[in-house]
Amino acid sequence: MNRVNACPVTPTCTIGVGQPLAFIAGPCVLESRALALDTAGALAEVAKEYGIPLIFKSSFDKANRSSLSAFRGPGLETGLAWLSEVKKLTALPVLTDVHEPWQAAQAAEVVDVLQVPAFLCRQTDLILACARTGKPVNVKKGQFMAPDDMKNVVAKVTATGNTAVTLTERGSSFGYHNLVVDLRSLAIMREFAPVIFDVTHSLQLPGGLGHATAGDKKFFLHLARGAVACGVDGLFAEVHPQPEKALSDPTTQLSLSEFRKLVEQTLAVRGAVTPFTEKA
């Protein structure tokens, strides 16, 4: 298959070879309209200050929670309405994930990027439904997938005529309740598509709390710097004004100040390694 070198998101934001380091950031789940707008506004200010392409991310439904009682979000209609407001008030492009094929067309009317969750990255009908909208598709590599097998996922997207596709690394299962990040996977997947590194989900200890997902946030800068040194095209990070009070993934979401630190340090790494990584 031919390599996909770039994924245009908007006329001013393209993810891929030769492009600025892109950032995808926002709360794990849409908790409220106010939280979405406030967080997006703060992220837009960071994007302007550092001159970075930034895509706002949040989910209208968390359909793969560990517990039946876990907070899932406002649902498709309300969630898309809030994301539409985010776009209008901040001018940021917006990404959300979809879990079922029928959701893709409706979500595509609002958002700029459709995301296929890691657990669903082999669901052909879902991938094709997202790709057929014509919108860029970000597919998260399943924790159970080898990086070279993700070329088949890219092939499913491009078979529709849609070549706007990115792949996101979020760690691989390592025994029970643990993930590891194999930096080789970043280089392998970048042979056939732009690659984004998911900083915060890679910190998770899945199911480690019994009823929810635990995590160890102290390593977020270590992993992010390593991924950027390997030449990734973008970083994904869930960001919340008060992570400890978040209704989803409170142990791994970054605060706004932590996100600012992430941006500063990874841009410095990117500047140092670009002459080498762009040859890869």
C-alpha positions in Angstrom: 0.0 0.0 0.0 1.1 3.6 -0.6 2.1 5.6 2.5 -0.2 8.3 3.7 2.1 11.2 4.4 -0.3 13.8 5.6 -3.8 14.2 7.0 -5.5 17.6 6.3 -7.9 18.5 9.1 -8.7 22.1 8.3 -7.2 24.5 5.7 -4.7 25.6 8.5 -4.1 22.3 10.2 -2.5 19.3 8.6 -0.9 16.4 10.6 2.0 14.6 9.0 5.5 14.7 7.5 6.9 18.2 7.3 4.1 19.7 9.4 4.2 21.3 12.9 3.7 19.1 15.9 0.0 18.9 16.4 -1.9 18.5 19.7 -5.3 16.9 20.4 -6.5 17.9 23.8 -9.6 18.2 26.0 -11.6 16.5 28.7 -12.0 12.7 28.5 -15.8 13.0 28.5 -18.3 15.9 28.1 -19.3 16.5 31.7 -21.2 19.8 31.1 -21.5 22.5 28.6 -19.7 25.0 30.8 -16.7 22.7 31.4 -16.4 22.0 27.6 -16.5 25.7 26.8 -14.2 26.8 29.6 -11.6 24.1 28.9 -11.7 24.8 25.1 -11.2 28.5 25.7 -8.2 27.9 27.9 -6.7 25.5 25.4 -7.3 27.9 22.5 -5.3 30.5 24.5 -2.4 28.0 24.9 -2.6 27.2 21.1 -2.4 30.9 20.3 0.4 31.6 22.7 2.7 28.8 21.4 1.5 28.9 17.8 0.6 25.3 17.7 -2.2 23.5 15.8 -4.6 22.2 18.4 -7.7 20.0 18.0 -10.3 20.0 20.8 -11.3 16.5 21.9 -14.1 15.2 24.1 -16.5 12.3 24.1 -20.3 12.4 24.0 -20.4 8.8 25.3 -17.9 6.6 27.0 -19.3 3.2 25.9 -16.4 1.1 27.2 -16.4 1.9 30.9 -15.2 -0.7 33.4 -18.4 -0.4 35.5 -22.0 -0.1 34.6 -22.3 2.7 37.1 -19.5 4.8 35.5 -20.4 8.2 34.0 -20.8 7.9 30.3 -21.6 11.5 29.1 -24.6 13.5 27.8 -25.2 11.3 24.7 -25.0 12.0 21.0 -27.4 14.9 20.4 -26.5 17.0 23.5 -22.8 16.2 23.1 -22.7 17.3 19.5 -24.6 20.5 20.4 -21.9 21.3 23.0 -19.1 20.5 20.5 -20.7 22.7 17.9 -20.6 25.6 20.4 -17.0 24.9 21.1 -16.2 25.3 17.4 -18.2 28.5 17.1 -16.7 30.2 20.2 -13.1 29.1 19.9 -12.6 28.4 16.2 -10.8 25.2 17.2 -11.3 22.1 15.1 -13.0 19.3 17.1 -12.6 15.6 17.4 -14.9 13.0 19.0 -15.1 9.2 19.0 -17.9 7.1 17.7 -18.7 3.6 18.7 -21.3 2.5 16.2 -21.5 2.9 12.4 -24.8 4.8 12.5 -23.2 7.5 14.7 -20.6 8.5 12.1 -22.7 10.5 9.6 -24.4 12.5 12.3 -21.2 13.2 14.2 -19.5 14.2 10.9 -22.0 17.0 10.5 -20.5 18.8 13.5 -16.9 17.6 14.2 -13.8 17.8 12.0 -12.2 14.5 12.9 -13.9 11.1 13.7 -12.1 8.8 16.1 -12.3 5.0 16.2 -11.6 3.8 19.8 -8.8 1.3 20.4 -11.1 -1.5 21.4 -12.9 -1.1 18.1 -10.0 -0.7 15.7 -10.8 -3.9 13.9 -14.5 -3.2 13.4 -14.6 -2.9 9.7 -18.2 -1.5 9.4 -17.3 1.2 11.9 -14.1 2.2 10.1 -15.8 2.3 6.7 -18.7 4.3 8.0 -16.3 6.9 9.4 -14.2 7.0 6.3 -17.2 7.3 4.0 -18.1 10.6 5.7 -15.1 12.1 4.0 -13.9 13.5 7.3 -10.4 12.7 8.7 -10.3 9.5 10.7 -8.1 8.9 13.7 -7.8 5.2 14.6 -6.4 4.3 17.9 -4.2 1.2 17.9 -5.8 -1.5 20.0 -3.9 -2.6 23.1 -3.9 -6.1 21.6 -2.7 -5.1 18.1 0.8 -5.4 16.6 1.9 -2.1 15.0 2.5 -3.6 11.6 -1.1 -5.0 11.5 -2.4 -1.4 11.6 -1.6 -1.1 7.9 -4.7 -3.1 7.3 -6.7 -0.5 9.2 -5.3 2.2 7.0 -6.1 0.2 3.9 -9.8 0.0 5.1 -10.0 3.7 5.3 -8.2 4.5 2.0 -10.3 1.9 0.2 -13.2 4.3 0.4 -11.1 7.0 -1.3 -10.5 8.8 1.9 -6.8 9.3 2.5 -7.1 11.5 5.6 -6.2 9.0 8.2 -3.9 9.0 11.3 -3.0 6.3 13.8 -2.7 6.7 17.5 -0.5 4.7 19.8 -1.9 4.3 23.4 0.2 1.5 24.8 0.0 -2.3 24.6 -1.4 -4.8 27.2 1.4 -6.2 29.3 -0.1 -8.9 31.6 -3.0 -7.8 33.7 -3.7 -4.1 34.6 -0.7 -2.8 32.8 0.3 -1.1 29.6 3.8 -0.6 28.0 4.8 1.7 25.2 7.0 0.1 22.6 8.7 3.1 20.9 9.4 0.9 17.9 5.7 0.9 17.2 5.8 4.6 16.5 8.4 4.2 13.7 6.7 1.1 12.3 3.2 2.7 12.0 4.8 5.9 10.6 5.8 3.8 7.6 2.2 3.9 6.3 0.4 6.9 8.1 1.0 9.9 10.3 1.3 8.8 14.0 -0.1 10.5 17.1 1.1 9.4 20.6 -1.6 9.3 23.3 0.2 10.6 26.3 -2.5 10.1 28.9 -4.1 6.8 28.0 -0.6 5.3 27.8 -0.3 6.0 31.6 -3.3 3.9 32.4 -3.4 0.7 34.5 -6.6 -0.7 33.0 -9.0 -2.0 35.5 -6.5 -1.4 38.3 -9.1 0.0 40.7 -11.4 -3.0 40.2 -14.3 -0.7 39.2 -12.4 1.8 37.1 -9.1 2.5 35.4 -6.1 3.5 37.5 -3.0 5.2 36.2 0.4 6.8 37.1 0.6 10.3 35.8 4.1 11.0 37.0 5.5 9.5 33.7 3.6 11.8 31.3 6.6 13.9 30.3 9.0 11.0 30.1 6.8 9.2 27.6 5.9 12.3 25.6 9.4 13.5 25.2 10.4 10.0 24.1 7.6 9.8 21.5 8.5 13.2 20.1 12.2 12.2 19.9 11.0 9.3 17.8 9.4 11.6 15.3 5.6 11.4 16.0 3.4 13.8 14.2 1.2 14.8 17.1 0.4 14.3 20.7 -3.0 13.4 22.3 -3.7 14.3 25.9 -6.8 14.4 28.0 -7.0 17.7 29.8 -9.3 18.8 32.7 -9.3 21.9 34.8 -9.5 19.8 38.0 -8.4 16.2 37.1 -8.9 14.9 40.6 -12.6 15.8 40.2 -13.0 14.5 36.7 -15.9 12.1 36.2 -13.7 9.9 33.9 -10.0 8.9 34.1 -9.2 11.3 37.0 -5.8 9.6 37.6 -4.4 10.3 34.2 -5.9 13.5 32.8 -3.6 16.5 32.8 -4.3 19.9 34.4 -4.0 23.0 32.3 -0.7 23.8 33.9 0.6 20.3 33.2 -0.6 20.6 29.6 1.3 23.8 29.2 4.4 22.1 30.5 3.8 19.2 28.0 3.7 21.7 25.1 6.8 23.6 26.2 9.0 20.5 26.7 7.8 18.6 23.6 8.2 21.6 21.3 11.8 21.9 22.6 12.4 18.3 21.8 10.8 18.6 18.4 13.0 21.5 17.5 16.1 19.5 18.4 15.3 16.3 16.6 13.4 17.5 13.5 16.5 17.4 11.2 16.8 13.7 12.0 13.2 12.5 12.3 12.0 14.0 9.1 14.4 11.7 7.2 12.7 8.7 8.7 
